[in-house]
Amino acid sequence: MPATAVSMSTTDHIAVVERYAAHNYHPLEVVLDRGEGAWVWDVEGREYFDCLSGYSALNFGHSHPRLVARAQEQLATLTLTSRAFFHDRLGEFARELAELTGKDMILPMNSGAEAVETAIKVSRKWGIQVKKVDPERANIVVMDGNFHGRTTTIVGFSTDPVAREGYSPFTPGFTIVPYGDAAAVEAAITEHTVAVLLEPIQGEGGVVIPPDGYLTAVREICTRHGVLMVADEIQSGLARTGKTFACDHELVVPDIWVMGKALGGGIMPVSAIAANHDVMDVITPGSHGSTFGGNPLACAIGHEVVLMLKTGEFQERARRLGEELHTALRTLEGHGVVGIRQRGLWAGVDVDTSLMTGRRLCEGMARRGVLAKDTHGSTIRLAPPLVCTEADIDHMVEAMRATLDAG
């Protein structure tokens, strides 16, 4: 007979996690057990507006009926084959995603970090085989303040000491330049440079938006020097900023798109890179792969996500609701907010640390039914699901105001 379910409190759940799970996160003391749309509920029955959206993995909200139905349909038929065989879901996913990105081909993976690693490998192999760069000197220009994932290669070119310390020695072949400075990018390019890797908006850095024209300038520099432009749109892409990709705000098309998070619809990890034949053809059988990358379940969900994005509905919602968010956030100036950076339905809000830290603000907002996440001590990030409403945004801002005013 099955064991009788034992009801556990928030405190009980946290105690078990702290005892048996590694302490690589410092979560707010909320234990969630259900989600629908832009809202989640905890084990005590309290409801919260989710303003983090799984770092943009939940752009379509929790348990979107269309995505859940597609996942359930696929779960009942075929979930995994490995890429040792063809299956009937990869082709349609690859075709639709290639069309969405305007590229010839895609290479599916699982996590965002895997997609970034894939882009790095493709860039280096392209540089060595096509550009004829010395294999021992191939170099990629990256940005100060970047966040591309947690693998040892990626943290090796991070400038965040918490991410880097204790994990050396690191992979060579990266040059770090100031973010938003196109002249610094050009100055760093040498005959050995194969790519420039950047986030069109730095999410983990606090939704840092580069100066107007920066992406356009980097695109021109890469083209002129015969260097690949690689755009990590894992957080910024797939409608978050009011466009399909953040690069679209400057009509810039990189050589390699890097995607993840929302591509899995908040249901499972799905990531991919997209590029044209002249770049992607350096990948040959046996040179790169993944057991779960491009599995039938992932492809079915990813395909449905792309079909939803092709309507333009979610891009328009992010644009329109972003205007509402912009207006609402401006009312917090003078209430302890000292800086706001926003693009679409994504914002970084800087708090006067003489009043409170970002962590304290998030804790106060949680007590008022809103979940958000701090970064770098003085900043909180707001990225509500694109299915939220104007009333939800007003609720979020009022929770911020009440917390700030309470001090």
Secondary structure, 3 states (H helix, E strand, C coil): CCCCCCCCCHHHHHHHHHHHCCCCCCCCCCCEEEEEECEEEECCCCEEEECCHHHHCCCCCECCHHHHHHHHHHHCCCCCCCCCCCCCCHHHHHHHHHHHHCCCEEEEECCHHHHHHHHHHHHHHHHHHCCCCCCCCCEEEEECCCCCCCCHHHHHCCCCHHHHCCCCCCCCCEEEECCCCHHHHHHHCCCCEEEEEECCCECCCCCECCCCCHHHHHHHHHHHHCCEEEEECCCCCCCCCCCCCHHHHHCCCCCEEEECHHHHCCCCCCEEEEECHHHHCCCCCCCCCCCCCCCHHHHHHHHHHHHHHHCCHHHHHHHHHHHHHHHHHHCCECCCEEEEEECCCCEEEEECCCCCCHHHHHHHHHHCCEECEEECCCEEEECCCCCCCHHHHHHHHHHHHHHHHHC
